[in-house]
């Protein structure tokens, strides 16, 4: 009876911890103007746009949208703190922040590196093959298009 109680108590105490940690990780903002100076955060975001960075797989359109939103935020702040803004400016600022965070979350997910152990053809040796999520999606789309193109072409036996 005591062991059953201890086991149930352990599950009740231990299981919510990882669930909360995952929730917090998912809701973590890429840009939070109340957390640290805007200029520092903007510089860090722009550095992550480079190859191999957290946001390296961001599309050109999304990158432009992020930069426009960052510019809009910078023009609203003009060396002021959030507390010094009127209500309209705060709404505009936080809307721009949401645009930035939404686009960066997508880019972050696409830039995540996924590795698999695969056997080299003609060998028993396994090696790590790593691609970003976006690269894997592009390869899948390219292969599917190649298959559709091959199926659409008439075969040589059909031409005779």
Secondary structure, 3 states (H helix, E strand, C coil): CHHHHHHHHHHHHHHHHHHHHHHHHHHCCCCCCCCCCHHHHHHHHHHCCCCCCCCCCCCHHHHHHHHHHHHHHHHHHCCCCHHHCCHHHHHHHHHHHHHHHHHHHHHHHHCCEEEEEEECCCCCCEEEEEEEHHHHHHHHHHHHHHHHHHHHCCCHHHHC
